[in-house]
Amino acid sequence: MRSKKRIWVTAAVATSALAGVLVFEGVTGNPSVDSDTKSAPAKADVRATALKVGGDGTSASLDKRDTAPFSMLGITWTDPAAKVAGAVEVRTRSAANGNWTSWLPLETDIDGRTEAGRAGVRGTTEPRWVGPSNGVEVRINAGGKVSSKLPAGLRLDTVDPGRSGTLDADPAAFAADLPTADAPSATPSADETDSTTPESPAPDDSTEPPAEATPSEPASPTPSAPATQAPTPPASQSPSPSASPTPSETLPSAPPSTVPKPPITSRAGWGADESMSPEAPEYLDTIKAVFVHHTAGSNTYSCADSAAIVRSLYAFHVKANGWKDLGYNFVVDKCGTVFEGRKGGVDRPVLGAHTYGFNRESTGIAVIGTYTDATAPTAVTTSVARIAAWKLGQYKGDPAGTTTLTAGANGSNGFRKTFTAGTKYPFNQISGHRDGFNTECPGTKLYGQLPAIRSLAAGPVTGLAIKSVTGAGLSGTTYYTKSAVTVGWSASTPSAFVSKYELLVDGKSVATTAGTATSAKATLAVGSHKVQVRATHQSGKVTTSTAATVVADQTAPSFTTKPNLALRTGTVNTTAVPLTLKWKATDAASLKEVRLTAPVAKTYGPTTVSASHTAKSGVATSWAMTAYDLAGNTAAASVSGTPVIVQESSATKTGTWTAKSSSSYLGGKSYSSSSKNASLSWTFTGRSVALIASRATTSGQVYVYVDGVKVSTVDLKSSTTKYRDALWTKSWTSSAKHTVKIVVVATSGRPTVTTDGIVYLK
């Protein structure tokens, strides 16, 4: 059974100073929605060491020294409203290898009044993660001018984040480390004293006037008006020592969001020790804007250290800065992991301490690292956009829209915009820290990525396009298929923002997939179709891709000219008789190719209608072909043929012929004649024939007769010597009996002809 918790509402709810803020005791994240592995809390060790200030007050230092282990450090000072005008630099020694780093700058543009209005709040640099270290050196230079004196109470604060164990580990207690009225919030060790004057709280919007307050009403007391530091109450005391608690039965509601909640590592998940910040969380009436920050530390950290970095930030904010809790509502590492920041429930409007003057209507998301010159990774922008969209979606916000926020203090920003306490000002609902009071945060590069983050968060899906249609062939811009296709797509918007994809055929949805899908299947009816992909962003906005034309075709191609064979010119061998294979294929939609599958494998384009091949003499050969259209339909056809070589010795001869022997001749022999009208004739049954001869520069001519009719005069002369050369051919549409006769012309000066027989195709 769930145990009852004591819940308080501050009386300040009814006052102008704390209008719209609820304070509750004992409230942390909602365990039912935490997406992490719980860990036991880790005890952080924060040590403070006073710096040595130069005689003119414009420089300070800490000599190189050994230290207790630490992984994060920062410089703090007494007055939270004061600034360090010059450079703050540190060097650290690695605990792993003993090497010293180069001088590392610490960012100084943070406003220490972010959680002022509390006793003991200090001015601060941004803390910097340096990894496990055991040595340090500090130097500060305000610029060398007497007018640029450093603030009082300068000290180095180092943080050892501790180790987070398992849930059954012994609980850590921090009661002894809580600040007292007479000591700084991080108690120095005996040899590390910090002699400071009582600190003066300078309120931020935690004490801002209501919207109707007059502009002349002061936003904060002057730094010269010190206030007595009150002790931080232990967990058993009421939430605020200045407010009369009034019992309440319920927490503020956690309104549902219009978009899904992203995974968030809870405080228990990163090992927060809740006893370190016993004060109850405060709640707002609404969230109107999200401010994006960077923590201004190293970008080279390992994401395995992210939980330790968050624990260090928590300890630094509480023990070094004197804040009630971690300032940011959410923290994101460079790998995109989201961590719960200030306690009170990630799904509730928790008052954070992140944007001086504008905390009371906003939530803060900090990215671990420095993004002044480095662009934030996609994992970062994705997570920031998801958190921002989810949080704004709880309050009907528009991530791409604007809102008005009431300034909680007087001041200005780097864009020369001046704010007056109590006055309303327009802001993007996703803004950068620098849009508030003067700061470089969240870094120039990350600030430049805010428009893209707004677009991711608000939608619609961008870059949506069809990338493939599997099961179809592409010709130009048209796809052809028999029926079934798988359509693939891509989008530049990460899948985390996509609620669903739909495959549309002629405007109608035929398949719906999850936002992580990149393809879907469809079965198309015969005919031409317009195929599209429709993406629904988590915001509900819809994007539809450009249409692809897909033709469903189930009609097979055809051979309008069946494959056929004919002898061709070329060198003849018994193993390689020159042939020409001819065909013509067509398709009603789009012919893709024609493949020869036997006796050899060849593929021809859709416009090719013939090809040269060879075949063995005396061997019957089948030539098989298949035509393919782009849809995948096929048609097959074939032709068979047998080349037959008939040598000159088989011819009927007249006149004088002389036999010659040479390995260059077919069968090693040939006939030669220079006698006019000497003849050779062959009778055969076939559909193609070729005359074979030997050729040289002195070769003569022959008349060729087919079936008693003179059809050609063939000149055997050649500039190069050739043997077994098929130099004249004739073909018929079908096989029949024919007689071919050659007659020696006895050409003047070169009367001799040498024949090597004929070859015919049956």
Disulfide bonds with the S-S distance in Angstrom:
Cys303-Cys335 2.09
